[in-house]
Amino acid sequence: AQSVTQLGSHVSVSEGALVLLRCNYSSSVPPYLFWYVQYPNQGLQLLLKYTTGATLVKGINGFEAEFKKSETSFHLTKPSAHMSDAAEYFCAVLKAAGNKLTFGGGTRVLVKP
Amino acid sequence: GAGVSQSPRYKVAKRGQDVALRCDPISGHVSLFWYQQALGQGPEFLTYFQNEAQLDKSGLPSDRFFAERPEGSVSTLKIQRTQQEDSAVYLCASSPISYGYTFGSGTRLTVV
């Protein structure tokens, strides 16, 4: 069975500071990995995904994530936080194309001016 | 359409009432998923369709939950005799044959 753990349900950062959201997964086979963002009263928007190839993945809005197989991690970073980054972020794993996504519990990001 | 459309956006149901939630996926998307997102939690898988075939319904929490996609396009999630624990946001996602999920904005169900 797959599981996804997001360390820290809430993260507070100052505007302009580094954003780091942690995600660890357990999977019996190399998974596909995703980060989604959810703004209030909206659905999930894909930030980035890792499938194969380069382990450093760049996404929208200046976010990037690095797949580290040895650490079973897929942490999300952004060098400089913007007020518009305040939202909830979900890490998710997919075992095989077409199969269901398994989500972590989410991390809510608060950006302080 | 350009995105996944869900209706209604908000639904208030009295306990014991039946509800039907609609999902209109992106045209041509073969796969369709339903997820349940309780307040403050990540989405949990409910069921999966490939065209009109329901290939996985392992996440449906009880036999009060039923989903269909009769023509391989629009899908309906039906909840019979709603209970307070059914209160959640119900998300629909569609994708082509491979990965690349697009989520709708969800239906927020409140059972009172």
Boltz contact constraints between the chains, C-beta under 6 A:
constraints:
  - contact:
      token1: [A, 32]
      token2: [B, 99]
      max_distance: 6.0
  - contact:
      token1: [A, 42]
      token2: [B, 105]
      max_distance: 6.0
  - contact:
      token1: [A, 43]
      token2: [B, 103]
      max_distance: 6.0
  - contact:
      token1: [A, 43]
      token2: [B, 104]
      max_distance: 6.0
  - contact:
      token1: [A, 43]
      token2: [B, 105]
      max_distance: 6.0
  - contact:
      token1: [A, 43]
      token2: [B, 106]
      max_distance: 6.0
  - contact:
      token1: [A, 44]
      token2: [B, 103]
      max_distance: 6.0
  - contact:
      token1: [A, 90]
      token2: [B, 42]
      max_distance: 6.0
  - contact:
      token1: [A, 94]
      token2: [B, 99]
      max_distance: 6.0
  - contact:
      token1: [A, 97]
      token2: [B, 98]
      max_distance: 6.0
  - contact:
      token1: [A, 97]
      token2: [B, 99]
      max_distance: 6.0
  - contact:
      token1: [A, 98]
      token2: [B, 31]
      max_distance: 6.0
  - contact:
      token1: [A, 100]
      token2: [B, 45]
      max_distance: 6.0
  - contact:
      token1: [A, 100]
      token2: [B, 48]
      max_distance: 6.0
  - contact:
      token1: [A, 103]
      token2: [B, 42]
      max_distance: 6.0
  - contact:
      token1: [A, 103]
      token2: [B, 43]
      max_distance: 6.0
  - contact:
      token1: [A, 104]
      token2: [B, 42]
      max_distance: 6.0
  - contact:
      token1: [A, 105]
      token2: [B, 41]
      max_distance: 6.0
  - contact:
      token1: [A, 105]
      token2: [B, 42]
      max_distance: 6.0
  - contact:
      token1: [A, 106]
      token2: [B, 42]
      max_distance: 6.0
